[in-house]
Amino acid sequence: MLRRLYIPALALLLTTTGAVAQDLVAPTEALTPAEQQKLFRLPPGFEIQLVAAEPDVHKPMNLRFDAQGRMWVTQSLEYPFPAADDAPHRDYVGILDQFDAQGRAQKFTKFVTGLNIPIGLLPIDGGALCYSIPEICFYPDRNGDDAADAKVVRYSSFGFRDTHGMSSSYTPWIDGWIYACHGFANTSEVKGADGQPVVMQSGNTYRMRADGSHIEYFTHGQVNPFGLAFDPLGHLYSADCHTLPMYQLLRGAWYPSFGKPHDGLGFGPTMLSHLHGSTGIAGVVYYAAEQFPPEYRDTVFIGN
């Protein structure tokens, strides 16, 4: 039986130093990472560990692990306001490594700099795929020094009217495709090397080849999907805010969005019947490992 446990989750704990006073910034002083750790509510027997904090990381957006167990993180100083073309682009992808017994990273390497709100990220053989406004690029590391040597555009171009939902959640599968999300409010006409366009408006999921040869729809609809995960049988799940917070995605299916119609066959089936207080749903993980107790296995965890 599939059990679902919803927990508030952070991969990285941050302080917010030097914040500019705005209506959207909390008037209280930022907590230190140690203070924040004490405020998490965890199930009995669990602990939460600090991986990284400012100034070693800045506003992490997406993370992925490579085959060496290193954590790659897209980091943004700009978000949510894109840097102008003639302004410095301060965002970057960093590699975190050498974790101590308490889980804290000891080594921080900037793999590629000069980015503009990077979100989607996937380390692959010979480098990394990364989204930075307005395109997905491959950044090769030809000499193995953990620094990108070049920029090769793979897929272009993505809308960025709403920087909350651009191109994210790059999730590879054994079929050779990389699955990804396209988020709320943006309209994108994206092409690969074959020149075949995919036109997406607001929530969709799609899949692409790592070499930039082809991109295609996977599902239509949802409002703002952010997070994908496969289970051991190859079923794909997404997290979505503003509609039901989780769907199992069926290839070619349509899912509810803000008043948008389906394709005439009806919407894809739902898994949940409640919103779970959603607006900030982000991230989904299917847990099929054995480190947690048995009651947590075959469980979907969603960040809310």
N, C-alpha and C positions, 0 to 999 in steps of 0.2 A: 504494500500500500504506500502511496506517495504521501508523505507528511510534509507540511509546510510550516516553517518557523520563521517569523519575521523578527529581525533584530536590528537595532541601530548599529551601523558598522562604519568604521573609518580604517583605512589602510595606513594612513599617515596622520599623526597628530601635529597640529601646527599652532604656533602663536601668531598673532597679527600685529606686528610691530609697525609703527609709522603709518597707521591707517589715516587717510584723509577724512576729515569730518564730513559726513554726508547723512542724509536721512536714512539710508539703508545700512549704515554702520552702527553697531551697538554702542551705546554711550559708556558701557562698563569697560574696565581695563581687561586686557586679554589675560587668560589664564596661562600659566606655564604648562608645558607638557606633563610634568609630574602632577600638577593640580588637576589637569583634565583627566588623567588616567584614573584618579580616585572617584570620578563622577560616573564612570561607566557602570551600568548594571549588567552583570554577567550571570549565566547559569552556574549553579554550584559545580565546582571543580575546574572552571575555566579561568584563564587569566588573559589580560591584554597587554601587549608589549609595544613599546615605542620603537618604530623603525627609523624614523627621521623627523627632524623638525627644522624650522627656520633657524639659522640662515642657510642650512645645507640644502633645503628644498623650498620651492616657492609655488604655492597654489597648484598642487598636483591635480591633473584632470583624468588621465587614464594610466594604467600600469600594465605591464606584461613581464613575464619571466622568459629568459632565454634558456638554451639547452645546458648552460653552465650554472643555472640557478641564480643568475644575477637579475635584479629587478630594474627594468627600464621604466622611466616615468616621464610623461609629458608635463612640463612645468610652464606656467604662464604668469607673468607680471601684468600683462595687458588685459586679460579677461575681466569683464565682459565687453570691453570697448576695443575694437581692432585698432592696431596702429595704422596710421596713414602711410601711403606708399612712400612718401618722402621723409618719414620719421624713422628713427631707429627701431628695429624689431628685436625686442629684448628676450623673447621666449626661447626655450630650448628643450631638448631631450637629454635627460641625465641617466647614467647607469649607477646603481647602488650595489655595493658588493662588500664582502668581508664582514658578514654579520657575526656579532659576538653572541655569547651564551644567552643574553637577554633579548636577542633579536635585533639589536641596533646596528645599522650599517656603519662601517668604519671608513669606507672608501667611496668617494663621489667623483664621477667623471662626466664632463660635458661632451656628449657624443656629437650633437649638432646644435648650433646656435643660429640666431638671426631669424627665428620663426615668428609666426603671427597667430596666436591662439592655437597651438597644436593640441589636437584631441586624440583622434585615432592613431594607434601605434601598434606595430608588430615587428619585433626583431626576427629576421629571416637569415638564411644562409648568405653570408657576405655583406650584411649591413642591416638596414631596417626600413620598413615602410612607415611613413608618417603623414598625417594630414596637417597642413598649415594653410591658412586662407590663401587662395581658394582651391587648392589641388592636393591630390595624394601624390607624394614623391617617394622614390627609392633613394636612399642615401647610402652609397656603398662605402665599405671600409676595406680598401684593397690591400693595405699593408698590415692589418691586424693591430693597429695601435689604439683602437677604441675611439677614433675620431673620424667623422665622415670626410671623404675625399672629394665628393662631388654631389650634385643634385640632378636627379633624372625624373622628369615628370612622367607619372604613370597614368593618372586619370584627372581630367579637368573638364569643366570647372564646377565648383559647388557654390550655391548661394550662401550668404552669411548675414542676411538681414537680422536674423536671430542667432546670436552666437551660442545660445544654450544647446542648439540642436543642429550640428553640422554633419560631420562624418566621423563616426566613432565605433568603438567596440569591435575591433578587428579580431575575428575568431576563426582560426583555421580548423579544417576538418580533414579526415582521411581521404575524402574524395578529391582533394587537390584544390578546392575552392577556399577563399577567405570570405567569411560572412561579415556583414557590417550593417550599421544603422544610419538612417537619414532622418533628421529631427524636424521639429515643429517650425512652421511658418516659412521655411525657406523653399525656394524653387530652384532646382538644379537641372541642367542638361549636361550629362557627363558622357564622355566618350573615351574608349581605349584606343589602342593602335589600329583596330579593325574599323574604326570610324562609325560603329553602330551606336546611336545615342540611346541613353536611358533618361527619361524625363521624370523627375520626382518632385512632388509638391507636398510639403509637410511630412508626416510620418510614413516611412516605408522601410523595408529591409531589402538588401541586395547582396549579390556575391560577385567576386572578381577574381581574376587570375593574378598571381603575384608579379608576373612579368609584364603586366599592363596590356595584355592582348585583348581582353574581353571583360565586359561588365554587363550584368543582367539583373532584372528584378528577381527577388525571391518571394516577397509578399507585398501587398498594397495595404495602406491604412495604418492604424494606430495614430495617436496624436504626437507623442514624442518618445519613441523607443530609445532607451539608453541602457545597454547591457544585453549580452547574449551568452548562452551557455548550452552546451550539448550534454545529454546524459549518455550512459554507456551504450545504449541502443541506437544512438544517432538522432534522437529527437531533439529539436532545437527549441529553446525557450527564450523569451524576451521579457525584459522589464519595461514598463511603459507608464508614464505619468499622465493623468487626466482622463484615462479610460481605465478599464480593469487593470490592476497592477502587474498581471502576469498572463502571458499567452504561450501555449505551445503552437509554434508556427508551422503551418502546412504549406508546402510549396505551391505558389499560385493563388493562395487564398486571400480574401479581402477581410480586413478587420475594422471595427468601428473607429471613426474619427469624429471631428466636430461637424455633425450633420451631413457628412459625405455619404453618397449612396454606395452600395456594393455593386458587384458585376452582374446582378440578376440571379445569381445562384444562392445568395444569402451570405452572411458573414461566417467566417471560420468559427468553430466551436470555442466556447469559453472554458476556463478552468476554475475561475473564481466568480462569485456572484456579488462581491462587495468591493468598495473602493479602497478600503484600508486607509482612509484619511489621506488619499494620495494627492499630492502635487509633486513632491520631491522624490518620487521613486527613481532610483538609479542603481544599476548593478544587480546582477542575478548570478547565482552560483548553484549548480547541482552538485551536492556532496555525495560522492560514491566511494570515498576512501575509508580507511579503517582506524585512523588515529582517534576520532571522536567515539564516544560510547555508541552502542548499537541504535539507540533511539534517535540519533541524529543522522543516521545514514539513509540514503535514498530520500533526501530532504532537499528542498529548494530554499535557499536563503536570499532574501531581497533587502537591499538598503532602502530605508524609508526615513 
